[in-house]
Amino acid sequence: MTMAHDPLPAGVDPCELPGHGHAALRLDEARSRMIADIVPVTGEESVDLRAALGRVLAADVRSTVDVPSQRNSAMDGYALAGRDLPASGTAAYEIVGTSWAGRPYRGDVGRGQCVRIMTGAVLPDTTDTVVMQEQVRLEQGRAVIEAGHHAGQHVRPVGEDIRRGEVALLAGQALRPAHLGVLASLGVGQVTVRRRPRVAIFSTGDELRPIGVELAPGQIHDSNRYSLHGMLIRLQVEVVDLGVVPDTREDTQHALESAAAQADAIITSGGVSVGDADFVTETLRRHGRFGFWKVAIKPGKPLAFGRFRQAWFFGLPGNPVSAMVTFYQLVQPALRTLAGALDADPPILVHAVCETRLHKRPGRLEFQRGVLARLPSGAYTVRSTGHQGAGVLRSMSEANCFIVLPLEQGDVEPGAEVEVQPFAGLV
């Protein structure tokens, strides 16, 4: 990544730096530059398996056992030796016992004999085949099986899932529920994970007031910190909330110094545009390290990335929707990288037929808010949530997806196919 690694001298305009001028960075370039530059946090801890959801593995997990450890049945049915299966016609077998899951049959199974067996139950030593119960006919206490089966069917071999000595999970894996199940199947009760990144957040703006305070003319409640807090908690990071910072150079620098002293990353909302009271970008370029300032997306064009002291810095726009869009598209994958996770790629896009007309000017990649639905045929449709202003937070609360419109895209007519990014893929 191209980053100005030294504080800029007074009088240098950030717009003279790459990504700061009229030609804003493309989203994929901005994301790649962030991920390439960020170094994961160091530090590890051992946590109980029940507390490991969402945490990032610090080391490979190698199995010390075979899973399964014994041959077992994949079906409810009857276990027998494959050599005894009829080549044609039918054959009847004496049922000499039952093998239950957790209570295996301990006796012998000879020629012309079988054992009733349940799913997950261990196969007797002399058997190697299971015929599912729906394909067996019972006559006078004997199991009648027709030709057409083959030796070894419906049997889970030793180590089918995981072999002893095999790497079951790689370092850098953010643990999902299925991973916890895999670890439990290996008998792992404690797992070594990277420490959580610490992220400091604050909002800027003299117009912002906390919840519970009566608003004077021109004032608004600060919604961004609550949205940010929710998005960060779902990423398994430690959040340091520094509140609302007044629009002054001194207060802005003090807040950044305080944030950098206690966090691995700093996220601000507001103060990254070019207004007279936008001091975040100014403070960063004078006392920090600047990466880039503009990204060619809508909403969310003014986004600052760099470092302040030893903390990574992400300056989000003040408009609520812009802050959420830039967080999901850029900050979230960057924080996954900071946490040491391997899965920092953007979410998968799906295709859907647009039911409403969408207004779009070419020039920026646009994330409009939509409602995705699935037809009985299996096809997807999407409709707009309505007014798409960057300050209309309701457009996010009513949506379940972003409608992703390419940089060169113009207006979209009803019936056209569009790409959609479901919120379900954004954590």
N, C-alpha and C positions, 0 to 999 in steps of 0.2 A: 504494500500500500504506500502511496505517496503522501507523507505527512510532514508538515512543518514542525520539526522536532525542537525548535528553539522558540522562546517567546518572540513575538513580532515587535519590532521597535515602534514607538509612537508614530502615528501618522500613516502607517501602512494599512491600506484598505484590504479587508479580507476578501473582497471580490476580485482581488488580483491573484489570489491563490487558485490552484486547480479545484474545480467543482464549486467555485464561489461566484463565478461570473454569470453572464447571461446563459451560457450553455451548461445547464444542470446535468448532473450525473444520471445515467440510467439506473433504475432500481437494482438490476442484477449486478451492475458494476459496483454500486455503493455497498450492497450486501457482501459481495466478494471481498472488497477492500477491508470492510470491518472484520470479517471472519479471519482473513489472512493475517491481520495485525494483532488480534487479541490473543493473549497467552492465558491458558486456564489457570485457575487458582491452585495453590498448593495447600497441603494439609489434608489429613485423613482422620477418620474416626470409625469406630466399630459400632454398629447399631443393630438392634433386634430386628428380625425379619419383618415383624409387623409394622415397624417404624421406617422401613426402607423404601416405601412406595415413592417414586419420583426422584429418588436419590441416584447419584451417578457412581457406578462401580469404579473403585480406585485401582483394582487389579483383576486380572483374569480369574475366573472361578473354574478350577479343574476338578472333575468328578473323581471321587475316591471309590465309587461303587458303580456297578452296572444297573441301569434302569431300563426295564425291570430286571430284578436280580434272579428271577426264575421264569421258566417258560409258563405262560398262562393263557387262558382262553379269551378270545376276543368276542365270544358269543355265549349266550345260554344255549346249551345243546348237549351232545354226547361225545365223549372222548374215547378214541380207540386207536389201534395201530393202523397206519395207512396201508400196510401190506394186506390187511384183512378186508379192505374195501372191495365190494363186488365189481368185477370187470363188466358184467352184464346182469340184467335181471335185478333181483333183490337178494338181501341176506338179512337174517335175524340174529340179534346179539343178546346174550344174557346181560342184564343190568346188575352189576355186582356191588354198586355203592354210589355215593354222591361226593363230589369234590366242591366244597363251598369256598368262596373268597375268604381267606383267613383261616379256613379249617380244611386243609387238603385231605384227600383220600389216601390212606397209608397202605392199603393192601395191594395185592398183585392184580394185574389185568392181563389175562391170558388170551389165547386165540379164541375167537368166537365170543369174546366178552367186551363190554364197554362200561363206562362210568358216566352217570349224569353229572354235568359240570356247569357251573355258573360263570358269568362274565368276571374275569379277573382271578378266577381260581387257578391254582397250580395244577399242571397236568401230571398224572402219575408217570413214573419213569418209563414204563413200557408203552406209553401212548405218544403219538405225535400229530394227531389229526382231530379236528372237531367238526362234527356235522350239526348245523344249527337246528334247534328243536322244531322249527316250522317244516323241516324237510325229513322229519322222522315220524314214522307211524308206530304206535304202540299196539301190540297184539299179545294178549295173554302174558303180560309182564315182560315182554321182550321188545327190543327196539328194532324196527324193520327199516332198512336203509336201501334206497334204490341206487343203481349205478349212476355215474356221472360226477362223482366227487374225486378229489385228488389228495394225495398224501401231503400233510403239512398245512392244510387250509385252516384259516381262522385261529391260528396260533401266533401269539406274540413271543418272539424269541428273546433270549437273554440279551440285554443291551440294545434292544430295538430303538429305544428312545435315545439313550446316552450310554456310551461305553466307558468303562473304568479308564481313567487317565486322559479322557477327552476333555478339551476346553468346552465347557457348557455355556458360559457367558463371557463376553469380552469386556475388558476395561473400557470405560467410556459409555457403557450402556446405561441409559436412564431407565430405571426399573419400572416396568409396568406390572399389572396384576399377574399376567402369565409368567413373568420372570420370577415373581415371588413363589409361584407354584413349582417352577423348575427347581429353584433353590431348596424348597421344602422337600421335594422328591429326592434330593441328594443328601438330605439330613442336615442341611446348613441352617443353623438357627441365628447366627450372627454373621453380618456381612460388612466388609470394609468398603467405605464409600468416601468420596471427596467431601470436604467440608462445603457447606452452602456458601455461595457468594453473598457478600453483604452489599446491599444496594440502598443508597441514600436518595430520597426524593424530596423535592420542594417545588412549590409554585411561585411565580412572580406576578406582581400586579397590585397596584394600590386599590383597584376596584374589587378585589377578592375579599370575601368575608367568610369566617367559619360558620358551620351549621349552628343554628340556635341564636345567632345574632341578627337583630332586625336590620334590614337593608335600607340604606339611605339612597336617594336618587343617584343613578349611575353605578350602583354597586351590585354585585352578583355573588352567589355562593360558589365556593371553589369545589367544582365537581371532579376536576382532573385527578387530584390526589386519591380520590376514592376509586375511580376507575383503574388508575395505575396500581394501587395497593392490591386490588382484586386480581389483576393480571399477573402481578409479581408473585403473590401467594401461590397461585396455581403453578408457578415455575419452581417452587421449592427453593426460594431465596429468602434471606433474612432482610427485612425491610426496616430502614431507619427513616422515619418521617420527620422532616425538619419544618413542616408547616408552610406558611405563606411568608415570603420574603418581600419587603417593601422595594419599590422601584428606585433604588439609589445605588450608585457605584460602590459605596462603602458596605452597605448591607449585602449586596450581591457577592462581593468578594469575600466577606466574612462567612457567608453561607457556604460558598464553594470551599473555602479553607476548612470549615468545620466538617463538611461532608467528606472531603478527601482524607481527613485524619481518621475517619472511622469506617470507611467503606471501600470496596473494590471497584464500585461503579457509582456514578452519579447520574440521576435522571431529573431534568428540570422540565417544566412546561411553561411556555411563555418566555418572552425576552430574547428570542433568537431571530427576530426580523430586523428591520433596518430603521425602526422608529427612534425618536429622540430618547425614549425611556426604556429601550431594549438593551439592557446592560450585560446580559449573560454572554452574548457573543463577544462583546467588547472586552469583557474581563478574561474570557478564555483566550482570545488572540493576544492579549498583552501579558498574561501571566501563565498561560498554559501552552498546550501544543494543539494545533489546529489540523484536522484531517480534511473535512469538506463541510459545505454549508447548504448546498442546494441539491435536491433530488427531483427528477422529472416525474413526479407523481401528483395526483390530485385525489383527495385533499392531502396536504402535508409537505408542500414543496420546501419550506424553510426548516431544515433539520440539521443541527450541528453535531459533528462527531469529532472527538479528539481525546486529549488527556489533560487532567488538571492534577498537578503533583503526580502521585502514583495511581490515581483512580481514572478509569475510563469514563468518558463524558458523553452523554447523549442529551442534546437539547431539543426537546420536542416543541412543536407549535403550541400556542395557547388555546386555539379552538378545540373543543372537546373531541369532535370526530377526527380531526387531523391528528391529535395526540394519540388516539387509539389506533388509527390506521398505520401511522409511522411506527408505533410500538410493535404491532403484530408483524409488519413486513420487514422491519430492520432491527429493532432492539431485541425482540424475542430470540431470533436466531443468534444474535451476538451474545446474549446472556447464556444461551445454551453452550456456546463455545467457551465462554468464561467459566462455566460450571464443569467443563471437561467432557461434555456429552458429544457423542459422535453424530447424532441425528439433528444437525443444525440446518438441514436443507429446508427450503420453503415447502408448504403443504401442497398436496396434489390438487390439481384442477380437474373439474368435470364439465362436460358439455350439457347445456340446457337450452330449451327454446324459450326465448324472451316473450312474455305476454304483453308487455307495455312498451310504449315508445320511450327511448332514452335519449336525452340531449347530451351531446358530447362534442367538444371541439378537439381537432387533432393537435398534438403537441406534447401531451403528457399521458402517461399510463394512469388510468383512472380506476378507483375502487368505489363503485356505487353500491349502496346497500340494498339488498334484495331479500325476498322470501323464496326459498327453494322448495319445490314439491315434487313428488313422484307420482306419475300416472299409473293406473292399473296395468298398462302395457309395459311398464318398466322405464319409460322415457322420463326425463326430468324437464320441468318447466320452472321458470323464475319470473317474478314480477318485482317491480321497484317498490320500495317502501314510501315513495313520494318525494317530497322536497329533499334535495341532496346537499343543502348548505352545510359548510364545515362546522357550523355552530349548532346544528340541529341534532342533539344527542339522541333524541327520540328515534331518529332514523337508524341508529345502532341498536337500541333496545328492542325495536320491533323486527329487526332483521335476523336471519339465521345464516347469512352468507354475504360475501362480497361478489358483486358482478364485476369481473376484471375486463376492462376495455383497453385494448392495446394503444400505444402511443399514437399511432397513425389513424386510429379509428375515428370516424365521424359519428353522426347520429345513428341510432339503432332503431329499426322499425319492428313492430310486432311480427312475430313469426321467424325472426332471424335467430340463428344459433349464436350463443355467447359462451364464454368460459366463466365458470363460477368456482369460488373458493369457499367451501363450507366452513362455518365457524367451528364445527366439530373437529376440524383438523388443526385448529389454532391453539388447542389446549384451553 
